[in-house]
């Protein structure tokens, strides 16, 4: 019975030591067992693990895919047109030993800082080898894949894998926006003026062609009208000649009536003659017309 007071503290100490030798790894984690800073065990499967109490320690790392928004940076493409670029990367720890040796006790925070520098360097290298039109294009997938592959090679030394890199923003610097907008506006106005000039030139050609066509059609119509009128007059003269040949008196009578009708129209010129004029002597008038027609 005298030993009972000593057994209870001993049992507590033993239980504490036993519990301190057990650790649990979540399915979202990986763990390293370190002894005086040296890696003694790698625990990648979820469940219970064991270590030497007081001598060994457990360091856990996230086994999920992690995100990293990079800081904005200015890049200069081939055409010397500065751009502000933001990127978003997704990465994962794949080699715990290399990761621990590369980042030390800093863990994921140090890794993010190192990865930020690696990705920004890859962005500068890739985007600096193409014109700004390619960077501002709607399809930047080839460029992002190049950045990812280049950053992946550099990040392998950290024990991590760069899964994906996406460019989230590619804009002009604020101090260049006004000048760029003014230049774009001037270019659009110049293009509009060129289009208006070409349209005016085309309209002038159309009008000239239409005017020439009108003149040609009018001239042709007048020529055809004159031809038809001449043929009609010739036909009328032929008919008159045939009629005169058949009945000279009737022809003279018809001509006299036409003359009276045209000379006696209301509003025509006044006729001044003597009372004994041939105009009032129908027989003499017909005789004069017949002599005129015979001539």
HUPE-V691696 format. One record per residue. RES is the residue in three letters. PSI is psi in whole degrees, 0 to 359 (999 if undefined). Layout:
# HUPE-V691696
res->[RES:RES]
psi->[PSI:PSI]
This chain:
# HUPE-V691696
res->[UNK:UNK:UNK:UNK:UNK:UNK:UNK:UNK:UNK:UNK:UNK:UNK:UNK:UNK:UNK:UNK:UNK:UNK:UNK:UNK:UNK:UNK:UNK:UNK:UNK:UNK:UNK:UNK:UNK:UNK:UNK:UNK:UNK:UNK:UNK:UNK:UNK:UNK:UNK:UNK:UNK:UNK:UNK:UNK:UNK:UNK:UNK:UNK:UNK:UNK:UNK:UNK:UNK:UNK:UNK:UNK:UNK:UNK:UNK:UNK:UNK:UNK:UNK:UNK:UNK:UNK:UNK:UNK:UNK:UNK:UNK:UNK:UNK:UNK:UNK:UNK:UNK:UNK:UNK:UNK:UNK:UNK:UNK:UNK:UNK:UNK:UNK:UNK:UNK:UNK:UNK:UNK:UNK:UNK:UNK:UNK:UNK:UNK:UNK:UNK:UNK:UNK:UNK:UNK:UNK:UNK:UNK:UNK:UNK:UNK:UNK:UNK:UNK:UNK:UNK:UNK:UNK:UNK:UNK:UNK:UNK:UNK:UNK:UNK:UNK:UNK:UNK:UNK:UNK:UNK:UNK:UNK:UNK:UNK:UNK:UNK:UNK:UNK:UNK:UNK:UNK:UNK:UNK:UNK:UNK:UNK:UNK:UNK:UNK:UNK:UNK:UNK:UNK:UNK:UNK:UNK:UNK:UNK:UNK:UNK:UNK:UNK:UNK:UNK:UNK:UNK:UNK:UNK:UNK:UNK:UNK:UNK:UNK:UNK:UNK:UNK:UNK:UNK:UNK:UNK:UNK:UNK:UNK:UNK:UNK:UNK:UNK:UNK:UNK:UNK:UNK:UNK:UNK:UNK:UNK:UNK:UNK:UNK:UNK:UNK:UNK:UNK:UNK:UNK:UNK:UNK:UNK:UNK:UNK:UNK:UNK:UNK:UNK:UNK:UNK:UNK:UNK:UNK:UNK:UNK:UNK:UNK:UNK:UNK:UNK:UNK:UNK:UNK:UNK:UNK:UNK:UNK:UNK:UNK:UNK:UNK:UNK:UNK:UNK:UNK:UNK:UNK:UNK:UNK:UNK:UNK:UNK:UNK:UNK:UNK:UNK:UNK:UNK:UNK:UNK:UNK:UNK:UNK:UNK:UNK:UNK:UNK:UNK:UNK:UNK:UNK:UNK:UNK:UNK:UNK:UNK:UNK:UNK:UNK:UNK:UNK:UNK:UNK:UNK:UNK:UNK:UNK:UNK:UNK:UNK:UNK:UNK:UNK:UNK:UNK:UNK:UNK:UNK:UNK:UNK]
psi->[334:337:345:318:335:334:324:309:324:318:321:318:316:318:320:319:319:318:325:347:357:137:158:132:121:157:346:8:165:156:150:138:118:143:109:40:351:140:122:337:143:124:105:343:141:150:195:146:164:146:168:124:144:337:319:150:158:129:125:145:152:131:2:171:124:157:153:102:124:162:149:142:155:134:157:102:185:328:15:32:105:142:149:126:133:145:162:123:152:129:167:145:123:339:102:321:310:322:316:319:329:319:346:216:351:334:220:329:316:321:318:320:317:318:323:316:319:314:319:320:320:321:315:318:315:311:338:351:3:159:162:333:325:323:321:359:156:332:95:16:314:321:317:324:322:317:316:313:319:316:327:319:319:326:350:330:340:355:21:162:126:110:319:151:130:135:116:335:132:99:166:150:151:322:345:350:315:313:321:317:320:318:318:320:318:320:318:320:321:318:320:319:320:318:318:320:316:322:319:320:317:319:320:320:320:316:317:317:319:316:317:321:319:315:316:316:319:316:317:320:318:320:315:323:317:321:314:318:318:318:322:317:321:317:319:316:322:317:316:318:318:319:319:322:330:320:95:323:317:323:317:320:317:317:323:317:318:321:315:318:319:330:340:17:143:138:359:174:150:148:121:118:171:157:327:22:152:343:329:354:102:319:314:325:317:323:319:323:319:321:323:319:324:326:999]
